[in-house]
């Protein structure tokens, strides 16, 4: 039987929005990130003192994955960006996410919550690229707005815009 990943923080946010009668935001920067262990982050140029002082001993994100008993073991690394997206102009595969909105970020839940709250706005991200800190401003897109809502049928073919998941998949297959 296949496993199912159900992020409970998302469910809680959805229930809260629905009970208030408001829309459910879903932000994206059109980028695929992966969790990379600290030794790999340090090998890629992240300063050990940043890991120790800001990530391991720093303040925890209140609704995040990690707490004082369950410390993080790595950081988020840019795996790929959808070509033509705002992030593709600013982020490079291999960049390590240091901070988002001036707070250390090594947690997918923290990233999701910040992106969901910033749809249509720009966010500040600090990245480590080849041992150097790079500060970028990235536009947060509405992930729901990227789902095709219309199609054109011609003969046996159906044509529509490509959704976010499909674009990331095609980039992996063709890239």
Helices and strands as residue ranges (DSSP letters): H 8-20, E 27-28, E 31-37, H 38-43, H 48-50, I 51-56, E 74-81, H 86-90, E 96-100, E 103-104, H 108-116, E 122-129, E 132-139, E 141-142, G 144-146, E 152-154, E 157-159, H 164-174
